[in-house]
Amino acid sequence: MLTRQQEQLIEATAPVVAQHLDAITQRFYPLMFARYPGVASLFNAAHQQSGAQQRALAGAVLAYVQLRQDPARAREVLGIVVEKHVSLGIQPDQYPIVGECLMAAIGEVLGDAVTPDIASAWSALYDELAGLLIELEERRYRAFAEQPGGWRGLRRFRIAATRQESAVIRSFVLEPEDGGPVADHAPGQYIGVRLTIEGEPVYRHYSLSDIPNGRSYRVSIKREAKGRVSRYFHDALAVGDNVELLPPAGELILADGDEPLLLASGGVGQTPMLPLAKQALSEGRRVVYLHAALDAEHHAFREELASLQSEHSGRLKTVTIHEQGNDADHIGRIDRQLLEHYLPSGQPRCYFVGPQGFMSAIDRALAELGIEEERRHFEHFGPSRPLDAA
C-alpha cells in the first residue's frame, strides 16, 4: 500500500508523467527487449512499429492512475488487459521485468526530475497495479483449468482439418493431441496460439470462429502479406501439424437479454460475429448481419451464413456490402444511411469488428442514430485504443 507521502507525490507528478508518457513507452519497449530478449516473442512486431502497443500501455497506466481510488471501476477497466494477458499466458515472474524497465524508461526520459522519493512512489504504484493484475489473471487461469476440458498453461493441439473460406481467409480446426475434451468458450472470444518459427517462439491470438462443441476449436486466419505468423499458418502448416494453445479470452460476448442485434463486420472481423450470430439465433433473438468485403472473392463464410438463414428464416437478415464488383446487396461501404435503413427497431444491441477506421465510422454513425454507448460493443484484434485515436 502506498504511503500518504507517496500518494501526494503521484498526484503531483502524474500530469508530468502523462505529458511524457508517449516518449516513456517508446523508450520502454526497446529497453526491455535489449535487457530481456526472451520477452520479445510475446509482442507482435507490427504493433510495435505502428505504435499501437505503446499507446495501449500508456492508456492502461493513465487509466489506472485515474481510477485506482475506485477499485471496482479499476478492475472493470483493466479487464481487457487481463484478457489479453491470459491469451498470452503472462506469469507473475514477468511483472518485475516490466517494472524495472518502465522505471528505467521514466528515469531516462525525465532525467533529474525523478528524485529517489518520486521513483519510489511510482515503483510502489506499479507494484500495486501488478499485484492487482496478477490476482485477476490467477482467477481466470484457475477458473478455466477447473472447467471440464480446461487446462493451465500450454496445451498441444493438432490441425484436424482446413477450409479455404475466401481468397485470403482459411479456417483451421484444432483438436487436442491428447484426445481429451476441450472446455467451452464464450462465442465472440479469441484464443492464444504459440508457434515455433525458425526456432523462435511466437505468440498470437485469433478469434474463435465457431460456437463451442466440446471437441475442437476453429480459428479462421487472414493471410497478411507482411504477417509472419499468418503466412506461416497459410504457407507452412497442414493437416496433422501441431500448435500450442492457451486459454480462450476476450470480453466481446453476447449480453444477456432478448433485444434484437445488429452485427457488422469488415473483412476478417467477421470471425467473432459468426459465433455471436449463431448463439443469438439459438436463443430466439432477431439478428441483422451486415458484412463488408472487398469483393465476392474476398467474402468468407457465404455458404455457412446461407445455411443459417435457411435454418432461422424470419429471424436472420443478412446484408452483403462489397467495395467493388456486382455480387452483393450494396456496392460501396457501410455508412450512416445504410445503418439507419437496416438498424432493428426498438433498442438493439450493436456489435462491430473490423479495421480501426471501419469501427470508428460505425461507432460514430450509431451514436448519431441514438444508440447509447453501453449498447455499442467492439473489440480490437491488436492492442486496444480509443476508436477516435489518430
N, C-alpha and C positions, 0 to 999 in steps of 0.2 A: 504494500500500500504506500502511495506517495505521502510524504510529509506535507504539512501545511506550507512550508517554505518552497518545496518542490512544486506544489500546486500553483503557487503565486508566480514562480519562475516560468512555468509552462504558459500560464495565462499572459504573462508579459512578453514572452518571446515568440508565441505562436504566430502573430502577424508577420514577423520577420522570417520565420521558417517557411510559412505559407508563401511569402513573396518569392523565396528562392527554391521552392520545392521542386520545380521542374529541373533546375540545374543540379539539385541534390540527387534526384532519381536518375538523371542522365549520367552522373558520375558513379552512382551506386552499382549499377549492373556491371560495367567493365571492371570495376574494382573487385567485386565479388567473384567474377569469373576468373580473374587473374589469381586471386588468392585461393580459390576453391574451384578448380576447373571441373570437378565432378558434378557440380550442381547445374552446369550449363545445359545438360541434356534435358532438364525439366522445363526448359523455356523454348518457345518457338522463335527461331531467329528472325522470321518475317515480322513478328510482332515487336521484336526489339528494334528492327530497322525502321519500322513505321512510327515508333514512339508510343504505340498503344499500351505496351507493357508498363512503360514508365508512367504514363498518365493514370493507369489503373492503380498502381502503387501509391502515387501521390493522392489520388482521390480517396483511397482507403485510409491513409494516415490522417488526412484532413477530416474525414467523416468521423473517425474515432475521437479525435481531439474535440470535435464539436459536440459529440453525443455521449461521451463517457460518463457524464453525470446522470444520464438516463439509461441504466443498464439494459432494460428491456428493449428499448429502441436500438441501442448499440448492437445487441445480439441479432436483432432483426435485420439491420443494415449489413452486418458482417456475414449474414447467411450466404450471400453469393460468393464471398471469399472462401468460406468453409466448403461450399460445394465444389469449387474449382480445386481446392487443396485435396479433398477426398478423391477426386478423379485422378490426381497425381500421386496419391499415397504419401503425402507430406507427413513427416515424423517429427516428434518433439526435438530430437537432437539437431535438426536443421535450423531451428529458430535462432540459436546463438550465433550461427554463421551470418544470418541476415542482420541480426542486431549489431554485431561487430562491424560489419561493412557499412551499414546505414549510418552508424555514428561516425565512422571514419569519413564517409562522404560529407556529412554535415560539417565536420571539422575542416575538411579541405575547402568547402565552398564558403563557409562563414568565417574561417580563419580565427583571429584572436578574439572575435566577438563571442566565441564559445568558451566561456570560463569553465573551470572544473565543476563549479556548482551547477551551471546550466547543462553541461554534459551529463552530470549525474542525474539531473531531473529528467532529461529526455531519455536516458537509458532506463530509468525507472518506468517511464511511461511506456516505452517499447516492451519491457518485461511484462507489464500489466496486460498490454494488448496480446502479446504472445501467449501468456497464460490463458487468456480467455479463448483464443483460437484453438489452443491445444485441448482445452476442456470440451469445446463444442465438436471438434473433429473426433476426439475419442468416443464421444457419444454416438456419432454417426458410424464409426468403424465397428463399435460393439453391437449396435442395433442391427447392422447389416449382417454381421457374422452370425448372429443368433437366429436369423431367418432360415427357414428350410431352403437349402441350396445356396446359402450365403457362404462367404469366406472372408478371410482377412489377408491383406497384402495382395500379392500377385497370384493369379491362377491361370494355368495354361489351357488355351482353347485351340481347336483345330478348325480350319476352314472346311466346312462340310459342303457348301455349295456357293456358287456365284451366279449373278444375273446382271446383264447389261441393261440398265434402266433407261439410259439416254446416250447421246454421243459422248458424254463426259462423266456420267454417274454410273457406278457399278455397286451392286449390293453384295455383301459378304455375310453368309450365315455361319455363325460361330458356335460350335458345340464343345463342351468341356472335354478335355483329353482324358480325364479320369472317369468319364461315363456317368457321373452323378447328375443330380438335378441342378438347375440354376434358379437363383432367387428371382422373384418378380421385381420389376421396376415400375415406376410410375410413367405412363405414356407422356412423352414430351422430354424425358430426361436424356442425358448423354452418358457415355461410358469412357473411362480412361483406358488407353491402349499403350503397351510398351513393346517396341520392336528393337531388334539389334541390327543396325545397318552399317556394314563395313566395320564391324567390331565395336561400334559405339551405340550405347543405349539411347533411344529417343522416345519421348512421351508425346502423345496427342490425345484429344478426346473427340469423339464423334457421336452425333445423335443416334439414338436407338430408333430405327425407322419402322418398327412394328410393335404391336402390343405384346405383353408377356405371354409365354406359353409353357414355362417351366422346364424347357428342354434346350433352348438355344437363344442367342441374341442375334439381331440383324443390324448391321450398320451399312449405310449407303454413302459412298465417298465420291466426291467430285475430284477428278484428276486435274490438279492445278499445274500449269506449265512450269512454275517455279517451286512447286510444293514437293519438298524432298520425300516426305512420308506418303503423301497421296500418290505420287508417281511410283513409289516402291510397292504400294498396295496394287496398283493397276498393272505395273510392268513386271514385277518380280514374284508376287505371291499368287498361288493357285490352290485348288482344292487339295487338301492333305497337309498344307503348310500350317505352322503354328504361330500363334501370337499370345501375348500375356495380357490379361485384363485386370483392371482394378474395379472397385465397386461403382455401380451406376450413381449418378449425382445430377443435380440441377433442380431449379425451382420453377421452371416453366411447365407447371402441371395444371390440370383442369380444376378450376374452383368448383366447390360444391354448389348445387343449385339446379334449377330446371330452365333457366332463361336460354334463349337461342344464342348461337355462337356465330361470329364471323371469323374465319380463319383465312389469313392472307400470307402468301409466301412468294419469295422471289428466288429463282434458281434452286440451289441445293437447300435453301431454307425450308423447302417442303418436307424434309426428313422428320422433324418433330411434329409437323402439322398433321401428317397422315395418321400416326397413332392417336393423336388427340381427337381427330375426327372419328376414328373407329370407337374409341371409348365413349365419346358423347352420343354417337348413334346407338350404341348398345344400351345406353341409359335412357333412350327415348327422346333425346333432345334434337331440336332442329339445327341444321348446320348449313351455312353458306360458305363455300370453299372456293376462294379466289387464288389462282396460281398464275404467276407471271414467269415467262421463259423467253429466251432469245427467239426461238422458232420451234417448229414441230420436232425437229431433230434433237433439240436440247430439252424437250419436255418429258420428264420422268413420270413413271407410275400411272400412265394414262389407263392401261388395262385394269390395274388394281382399283382405281377410282371408278371406272365404269362398272366394275363388279359391285362395288359398294353402293353405287347409285341404283343399280338394279335391285339389290337386296333391301335397300331402305328408300324405296320410291316414295316421294312426297315429303321426306324429311331431310334429304340431302340435295342441295343445289350446287352444282359445280360450274365454275366460270373460268375459261381459259383466256389469258391475255398474252399475246406474242408481240415482240417488238417488230418483227418482220415476217413476211410470208402471208398466207391467206387461210391457214388451217387453225383458226381459233375463233372464239366468240367475239373478241375485240382485238384490234391491232393498235399497238401503242404501249402505254404504261398505265398502271393503276394510279388514278388521280382522285381528287375530291369528288368530282361529278360521278365517276364510276362507283366509288364507295357509297355515295348517297343513294344511288339507284339500287344497290344490292343490300344495303345495310338492313338487317332484320328490324322489324318494328318493335316497340317496347324498349327495354333496357338490355340490349345484348352485351355479351362479353366478347371482346375482340383480342385475338392472338395474332401476332405477326412476327415473322423472322425472315431475314434476308440481308443484303448488304446494308452498310450504315446509312447511305443516302436513301435507300428504299424505306427503311424503318423510320427514318426521320420524317420523310414526306407523309407516310401513312399516319404516324402519331400526330403530326400537326393537323392533318385533314380530319382525323377522328375527333380531335379536340374541338375543332371548329364546328363539327357536326353535333356537338353536345355530348359526346361520350366522355364520361368522367374518368379521371386518371386511374382510379382504382379498378376500372373495367378495361383498361388498355394494358395488355401483357406482351412482353417481348423478351428476347434473350440474345446476347451476342455469342457468336461462335468463338471469338477470341476474348481478350481482356475487356471487361466491361467499361463503358464510359457513357456520359450523357448523350442522348440522341441528338442534341443540338451542338455537340462538340465539332470544332472545325476539323 
